[in-house]
Amino acid sequence: MPIQDCFTFTRTGHFVKNRTVLAAMTNKQSNADGTISMDEIDWLARRAEGGFGIITTAATHVSKDGQGWDGEFGVFDDLHIKGLKNMTNTLRKKGTISIAQIFHGGMRSPERLTGVTPLSASRNKCSESFSGFSRAAMEEDIMRLISDFSDAALRCAKSGFDGIELHGAHGYLISQFLGTKTNRREDEWGGEINARSKFLIEIIRSIKSKVPDNFIIGVRISPEINNIGINMHDSIKLAKILTNEGLDFIHLSCWDSFSRSISEPNDSRLITEWFTSSIPNLPPLISTGAVWNSKDANSLIAQGADFIGVARVAIAHPDWPKYVSEDNYQPQLPPFTSSHLKSVSLSNKFVDYMRSWDNFVLDGK
Ligand SMILES: Cc1cc2nc3c(=O)[nH]c(=O)nc-3n(C[C@H](O)[C@H](O)[C@H](O)COP(=O)(O)O)c2cc1C
């Protein structure tokens, strides 16, 4: 399947012009009250202009106490809708599908930012908490969090997004419920993977009950996170559970799409192949991680991905989708000069943030 092939979401009818996805990227450019800044809109608009079929926003918090970083835009209040409409109108005019990545940081939401003790599935060691520990969510917290997620999804629909991606990857609250080490609950929200995924499944059901029928609902997962207790075996089971929920897409965050499973080292399959070979009727699959050039993109398609997600390469090369179908497209690799990054619609704040990523920004200019 060529990368320039179009795609139509079966359930919602949305048309996507090609198989390229801008994966979620936190960029710390927004305002302290959670309203979105023009810098954050401009950065995504430039990638939409570059031809991405789907544009995902930075992770955005569904509850005030779920914020992960300074400068993160929020979707926890109607106050945010006006700015978000501005973003979605801009993206729509550029012919892309807009997806908001919604999340709650759980024990990774700093008390310094939120003013409350971070919560998680269980009481865990937590460097973001003044006491050094998160608190275990009580039943009423869980109910409140589920409605915070679905209210936020409804707000996204009202703001004109085509859909949402639930951030179930990278160790934030949803993954904290999925992981055996962070979720040691003995009630219905903990135990085997079926029970540990109940929080995520109830969120999906609650969202479906509130948003319009043609609103795209997808989930991003990390197939393996050793330090919180997520392994390939459980992730395959989770993907089966998600497939039965009738999702519009599953997004695998692989970090390196060309690596093998860490928890199943004797199996030669690459991460995406685990999913495409084990699950019949898998929803459309986005896969992301270490794709830079046309060869990488084509080999990920050969592994069975329906969409190719990219992050770092699109920071420096916003027109990546226009060139990736060329036989041997080899965009320049990092580090990049700050003047180049500014020339492709990164604000000073975003460039500064990228200095914290190893070997990404070349100079102080
Ligand atoms: C600056 C930056 C911010 C990121 N922020 C997020 C985020 O908000 N949510 C998320 O799921 N992943 C986030 N990621 C991870 C990317 O979506 C992607 O999975 C990862 O960078 C690997 O893809 P790549 O090799 O194409 O960069 C971020 C990555 C970068 C470089």
The ligand as a MOL file (V3000), in Angstrom:
LIG
                    3D

  0  0  0     0  0            999 V3000
M  V30 BEGIN CTAB
M  V30 COUNTS 31 33 0 0 0
M  V30 BEGIN ATOM
M  V30 1 C 9.2330 17.1360 21.5280 0
M  V30 2 C 8.4320 15.8770 21.6680 0
M  V30 3 C 7.2700 15.8830 22.4280 0
M  V30 4 C 6.5060 14.7230 22.5510 0
M  V30 5 N 5.3030 14.7830 23.2030 0
M  V30 6 C 4.4710 13.7220 23.1700 0
M  V30 7 C 3.1380 13.8330 23.6430 0
M  V30 8 O 2.6660 14.8980 24.0690 0
M  V30 9 N 2.3770 12.7160 23.6030 0
M  V30 10 C 2.8280 11.5310 23.0980 0
M  V30 11 O 2.0880 10.5520 23.0740 0
M  V30 12 N 4.0850 11.4220 22.6290 0
M  V30 13 C 4.8960 12.4750 22.6240 0
M  V30 14 N 6.1370 12.3790 22.0650 0
M  V30 15 C 6.5580 11.1120 21.4430 0
M  V30 16 C 6.2900 11.1250 19.9370 0
M  V30 17 O 4.9030 11.2090 19.6520 0
M  V30 18 C 6.8750 9.8870 19.2330 0
M  V30 19 O 6.2060 8.7390 19.6570 0
M  V30 20 C 8.3710 9.6940 19.4980 0
M  V30 21 O 9.0720 10.9170 19.3710 0
M  V30 22 C 8.9950 8.6840 18.5120 0
M  V30 23 O 8.7470 9.0990 17.1870 0
M  V30 24 P 9.9280 9.7680 16.2890 0
M  V30 25 O 11.0410 8.7670 16.2650 0
M  V30 26 O 9.2990 9.9500 14.9410 0
M  V30 27 O 10.3320 11.0260 16.9410 0
M  V30 28 C 6.9310 13.5200 21.9450 0
M  V30 29 C 8.1150 13.5120 21.2030 0
M  V30 30 C 8.8620 14.6720 21.0390 0
M  V30 31 C 10.0870 14.6400 20.1910 0
M  V30 END ATOM
M  V30 BEGIN BOND
M  V30 1 1 1 2
M  V30 2 1 2 3
M  V30 3 2 2 30
M  V30 4 2 3 4
M  V30 5 1 4 5
M  V30 6 1 4 28
M  V30 7 2 5 6
M  V30 8 1 6 7
M  V30 9 1 6 13
M  V30 10 2 7 8
M  V30 11 1 7 9
M  V30 12 1 9 10
M  V30 13 2 10 11
M  V30 14 1 10 12
M  V30 15 2 12 13
M  V30 16 1 13 14
M  V30 17 1 14 15
M  V30 18 1 14 28
M  V30 19 1 15 16
M  V30 20 1 16 17
M  V30 21 1 16 18
M  V30 22 1 18 19
M  V30 23 1 18 20
M  V30 24 1 20 21
M  V30 25 1 20 22
M  V30 26 1 22 23
M  V30 27 1 23 24
M  V30 28 2 24 25
M  V30 29 1 24 26
M  V30 30 1 24 27
M  V30 31 2 28 29
M  V30 32 1 29 30
M  V30 33 1 30 31
M  V30 END BOND
M  V30 END CTAB
M  END
